[in-house]
């Protein structure tokens, strides 16, 4: 099944209901573009994948109007991003949530093999809430990561055919999530690659 990527809508749902998100109330839809198909988590935990959100009918998916003046598909040069994640990044497909307190822009890049999906929140939700919401998608808890933004946490899980890692990082008012799907991805490489990508988007 498809892999969980971002938790933007879960945070929105929680904000609308006036109470915090929890891993017991999974989102019904997600903003992120579809990622590669991921088989069952070999750790024994099933993972939820993102639902596809129809793009703005007035523009092709890769050129949707940016959110808050930003477009995740064009914020970072694809060549620079590829160097950070150790793989060429091609065929960017973007989606955006242009308004509201949790405005965001998302882009999925195709790797060889695998994929990278980045969501940039232009009005940052609570970091702890986003990290907590990811707990239901991974068997292992998030690991705090130093050196990426002011605070960051990494989820990592193995699967068939691809391992998956999701990094949540915040710097000032900007929060980003980076999900990398790749066969044979180790936890060490996951931290290096997602951290490198997150730094680029936090600084862009």
VMD Tcl script that draws the C-alpha trace (Angstrom):
set ca {
  {0.00 0.00 0.00}
  {1.09 3.59 -0.28}
  {3.23 5.09 2.46}
  {2.24 7.82 4.89}
  {3.89 11.06 3.82}
  {2.60 14.12 5.61}
  {0.20 14.90 8.34}
  {-1.06 18.30 7.26}
  {-4.73 17.35 7.08}
  {-4.58 15.54 10.40}
  {-3.34 18.77 11.97}
  {-6.09 20.70 10.19}
  {-8.69 18.24 11.43}
  {-7.40 18.57 14.95}
  {-7.47 22.35 14.74}
  {-11.05 22.31 13.48}
  {-12.24 20.06 16.27}
  {-10.52 22.10 18.97}
  {-8.44 19.21 20.26}
  {-5.02 17.69 19.59}
  {-4.36 15.04 16.98}
  {-3.48 11.54 18.05}
  {-2.34 8.45 16.27}
  {-5.75 6.87 17.01}
  {-7.48 9.26 14.61}
  {-5.77 8.82 11.24}
  {-6.38 11.38 8.48}
  {-8.86 10.58 5.76}
  {-6.96 12.51 3.09}
  {-3.49 13.96 2.70}
  {-1.99 16.75 0.69}
  {0.96 14.85 -0.67}
  {1.19 13.48 -4.18}
  {1.16 9.67 -4.50}
  {4.44 7.98 -3.67}
  {5.80 4.64 -4.81}
  {3.88 1.57 -3.73}
  {5.24 0.16 -0.50}
  {4.51 -3.33 0.72}
  {3.70 -4.30 4.27}
  {6.09 -3.13 6.96}
  {8.27 -6.09 7.87}
  {8.21 -4.89 11.45}
  {4.56 -5.91 11.59}
  {3.03 -2.44 11.52}
  {0.74 -1.52 8.66}
  {1.27 1.95 7.31}
  {-1.24 4.34 5.82}
  {-0.44 6.01 2.53}
  {-1.48 9.38 1.18}
  {-4.67 9.90 -0.76}
  {-4.26 11.74 -4.02}
  {-5.60 15.29 -3.98}
  {-6.83 16.60 -7.35}
  {-4.71 19.51 -8.55}
  {-6.03 22.94 -9.45}
  {-7.90 22.42 -12.73}
  {-6.61 25.75 -14.04}
  {-2.98 24.60 -14.12}
  {-0.98 21.40 -14.63}
  {0.14 19.63 -11.43}
  {3.76 20.75 -11.69}
  {2.87 24.45 -11.99}
  {0.16 24.98 -9.40}
  {0.20 28.48 -7.94}
  {2.63 28.57 -5.01}
  {1.55 28.90 -1.42}
  {2.66 31.99 0.46}
  {4.90 32.85 -2.46}
  {6.50 29.38 -2.34}
  {6.31 26.34 -4.59}
  {7.99 23.20 -3.26}
  {8.69 22.02 -6.81}
  {10.82 25.09 -7.60}
  {12.21 26.16 -4.21}
  {15.35 24.03 -4.59}
  {17.27 23.24 -7.78}
  {16.67 19.60 -8.73}
  {20.39 19.01 -9.28}
  {21.25 20.39 -5.84}
  {18.48 18.32 -4.26}
  {19.74 15.20 -6.03}
  {23.22 15.68 -4.58}
  {21.73 16.01 -1.08}
  {19.75 12.77 -1.32}
  {22.23 10.75 -3.37}
  {19.95 10.25 -6.36}
  {18.74 12.22 -9.39}
  {15.40 13.93 -8.72}
  {13.08 14.20 -11.74}
  {9.42 14.62 -12.73}
  {8.28 16.94 -9.91}
  {4.54 16.85 -9.24}
  {3.11 19.46 -6.90}
  {0.01 20.19 -4.87}
  {-0.81 23.14 -2.65}
  {-3.08 24.24 0.16}
  {-2.93 27.99 -0.42}
  {-4.95 29.35 2.50}
  {-5.80 28.89 6.14}
  {-3.61 28.63 9.24}
  {-1.77 25.56 7.90}
  {-0.98 26.67 4.36}
  {1.46 24.34 2.65}
  {3.03 23.37 -0.64}
  {4.00 19.78 -1.50}
  {6.14 18.27 -4.24}
  {6.96 14.64 -5.06}
  {10.14 13.93 -7.02}
  {10.87 10.64 -8.78}
  {14.15 8.93 -7.95}
  {15.91 5.97 -9.52}
  {14.55 4.05 -7.76}
  {12.16 5.38 -5.15}
  {10.75 8.84 -4.52}
  {11.11 11.93 -2.35}
  {8.14 13.96 -1.12}
  {8.60 17.34 0.53}
  {5.92 19.43 2.21}
  {6.68 22.99 3.27}
  {4.27 24.61 5.71}
  {4.23 28.37 5.25}
  {2.20 28.77 8.43}
  {3.74 26.22 10.75}
  {1.59 23.87 12.83}
  {2.83 22.72 16.21}
  {5.99 20.62 15.80}
  {5.14 18.20 18.61}
  {1.66 17.61 17.20}
  {3.05 16.71 13.77}
  {5.63 14.34 15.27}
  {3.01 12.67 17.48}
  {0.68 12.20 14.52}
  {3.33 10.19 12.68}
  {3.56 7.62 15.46}
  {0.72 5.53 14.04}
  {2.51 5.05 10.73}
  {5.77 3.59 12.02}
  {6.56 0.71 14.36}
  {9.43 2.58 16.01}
  {9.24 5.96 17.76}
  {10.73 9.08 16.22}
  {14.40 9.77 16.92}
  {15.42 13.37 17.74}
  {17.92 14.68 15.18}
  {20.49 17.39 15.86}
  {21.84 19.82 13.30}
  {18.71 20.16 11.18}
  {16.79 23.37 11.88}
  {15.99 24.29 15.47}
  {14.36 20.91 16.08}
  {13.90 17.74 14.05}
  {12.76 14.14 14.44}
  {13.10 11.11 12.16}
  {10.81 8.12 11.65}
  {12.31 5.09 9.91}
  {10.80 1.77 8.88}
  {11.68 -1.15 6.65}
  {9.29 -2.54 4.08}
  {8.97 -4.47 0.83}
  {10.00 -3.33 -1.71}
  {11.16 -0.03 -0.15}
  {12.29 1.20 3.23}
  {10.84 4.55 4.28}
  {11.97 7.51 6.35}
  {10.07 10.65 7.29}
  {11.86 13.65 8.79}
  {9.96 16.49 10.45}
  {12.06 19.63 10.88}
  {11.37 23.21 11.95}
  {13.26 26.47 11.70}
  {11.48 29.61 12.89}
  {7.98 29.75 11.44}
  {8.72 27.20 8.72}
  {8.14 23.49 9.20}
  {8.94 20.86 6.58}
  {8.37 17.14 6.26}
  {10.59 15.03 4.01}
  {9.69 11.45 3.13}
  {12.12 9.22 1.26}
  {11.15 5.83 -0.16}
  {14.03 3.71 -1.46}
  {14.90 0.00 -1.65}
  {17.71 -0.91 0.73}
  {17.60 2.44 2.55}
  {19.44 2.18 5.88}
  {18.57 4.29 8.90}
  {21.92 6.07 8.71}
  {21.45 6.97 5.05}
  {17.86 7.97 5.75}
  {19.04 10.50 8.33}
  {21.73 11.86 6.02}
  {19.53 12.16 2.94}
  {16.33 13.49 4.52}
  {18.35 15.85 6.72}
  {20.19 17.21 3.72}
  {16.96 17.80 1.84}
  {15.29 19.42 4.85}
  {18.14 21.89 5.29}
  {17.75 23.03 1.69}
  {14.03 23.64 2.03}
  {14.33 25.32 5.44}
  {16.87 27.74 4.00}
  {15.18 28.39 0.63}
}
mol new
graphics top color blue
foreach p $ca { graphics top sphere $p radius 0.5 }
foreach p [lrange $ca 0 end-1] q [lrange $ca 1 end] { graphics top cylinder $p $q radius 0.2 }
display resetview
